[in-house]
């Protein structure tokens, strides 16, 4: 027992508030809380928690300059948490000229960094991460119940990556990032200027890894972000999973004809590694098609050896194509709707990939060159209200009870947080939503 106690580490709490209090000591109570987040962070030790009271927090008097000025700079594993769990109440505001949070750490034996219940908004970063920047050495980043919105990264020092969240990995070390119940909205990754040929990557999120990297996102909305490559999210060389996520209204566009290899992956761009999507909706994402390769993939673009596993997803109303692929693969699609994308451009291949589709709803299989196909439906999925952006299926849809059950569905919810397998029929539907009779209440996303 004494040996166990000897190694027990007790984390302390520190506080920041906008209550007119008198800051003192190590800010260990609300009465002595720091008036800015940076002072409370500086007083915290590894694994401590910094509680943040309601208010808007801007650049402090002694701000840290690391790839630009930051509202908060952190160099140890910590938890930053809002006092009431409501992200709208606690805002980290860069004033349009400063990054929100920069996290940099080289060596640590305990490696968890957590953001919980915050809004990071109106921030600007140089090179990497307009809202949040991680410099990667072995660690785990967790972002939950947060809103990352209206941030921008601009081209500097050879890159522009991650308007909302950006990560840099120079060591090839291990890294994992988990986001849950977050909104990533209206962030931008700007290219290097007229005639530069230098692109902005990952309007919402950009992660690029030379090592072992895992990305997990659950119950997140990625909406209205913009870049030249990967409007919503852009990832290179990593494995990732998306559960119950919505990619909506993101854009990958060429703002300058001198920008090379651009205009691909409106909702998401994936290069190398593996991505698994379950119960995800990709709608109204856009590329201008200038990147070529099947119009650039308005919904998702799979590039250079990436592998995509797609289960019970709905990809619709994207322009100019729902999905596009440059090379590599394969794509495994199951129980998914890929239908009613612009001008019937649901799936486009640049080169033949080894793929398999099971129980999918697609207007035509002509583009599925070399793919193994079984149980497909070419009839209209009969969305409840396509023009009104309600992509649940109606009761007379051919997708109802037309899927194939899989082990991961046991106890799992659909995108409406209802049971993934219908309890009466015992069968799963095709698409990201299960059909429920009239009178059922839905949440709005």
LINJOTA-V111754 format. One record per helix or strand of 2 or more residues. SS is the DSSP state (helix for helix, strand for strand). FROM is the first residue (numbers start at 1). TO is the last residue. If there is no record, write none. Layout:
# LINJOTA-V111754
ss->SS from->FROM to->TO
ss->SS from->FROM to->TO
This chain:
# LINJOTA-V111754
ss->helix from->2 to->6
ss->strand from->13 to->16
ss->helix from->30 to->32
ss->helix from->37 to->43
ss->strand from->49 to->52
ss->strand from->55 to->57
ss->strand from->64 to->65
ss->strand from->69 to->74
ss->strand from->79 to->82
ss->helix from->87 to->89
ss->strand from->90 to->93
ss->strand from->99 to->104
ss->strand from->112 to->116
ss->strand from->119 to->121
ss->strand from->124 to->126
ss->strand from->132 to->136
ss->strand from->139 to->144
ss->strand from->147 to->149
ss->strand from->152 to->154
ss->strand from->165 to->169
ss->strand from->175 to->180
ss->strand from->183 to->185
ss->strand from->188 to->189
ss->strand from->205 to->208
ss->strand from->213 to->218
ss->strand from->221 to->223
ss->strand from->226 to->227
ss->strand from->233 to->236
ss->strand from->239 to->243
ss->strand from->246 to->248
ss->strand from->251 to->252
ss->strand from->268 to->271
ss->strand from->274 to->278
ss->strand from->281 to->283
ss->strand from->286 to->287
ss->helix from->294 to->296
ss->strand from->300 to->303
ss->strand from->307 to->311
ss->strand from->314 to->316
ss->strand from->323 to->325
ss->strand from->331 to->334
ss->strand from->337 to->338
ss->helix from->342 to->344
ss->strand from->347 to->349
ss->strand from->356 to->358
ss->strand from->361 to->362
ss->strand from->372 to->374
ss->strand from->383 to->385
ss->strand from->390 to->393
ss->helix from->407 to->409
